[in-house]
Amino acid sequence: MVIIPQEELSLTDKKNFASAALEAGIKRAEKKAIGSRSELVFRHAEVDTDFGCTPTFWQTQTLAAAPGPYTVFAGPAGAALVPQLANNQVAVFYKVAILSVPNPFAMLHFGLGPAAAAPTTTKAHVDLEQLEAYLTTVGYLSEPISYDPQDWVNICVENKINTAAQEALVLSCYIIEPVGTVIS
């Protein structure tokens, strides 16, 4: 798994990455018997509604002096949070954007398990410093990363600098679910 800087991609490439992620999510939802293609809808994930984060925007757990891992999902006052997907949702991640300046992150880990920043199973590691090497903050995952219904979405970062603050890392993610859950 690698991250591809957006400057290396054409508009068509970017659309293809997003389309491939969506298609993977729909196929996964069908396989998990959430519904047939005509019974499913998709939308971008909402960090509060889908992942239980407060505040309602993408922020990590507070980064301390020690190198991570730190969860990308934060509760009140920067507390660690590991969300569990609803029993009728599939989540598919396909793009990363670092909004914090300077970039405090070295690695991004996608995993499973309920313990904050301690996944029991690892799905992928992504080197975020590759983006910095290209002087960019946005990159596409070389392949989409899917989470199934009721999975513990344990995504964490390793920091390379101590900010003693919550940092902004946006993960583009589709939620695929039955019609009527959020969208009617």
Disulfide bonds with the S-S distance in Angstrom:
none
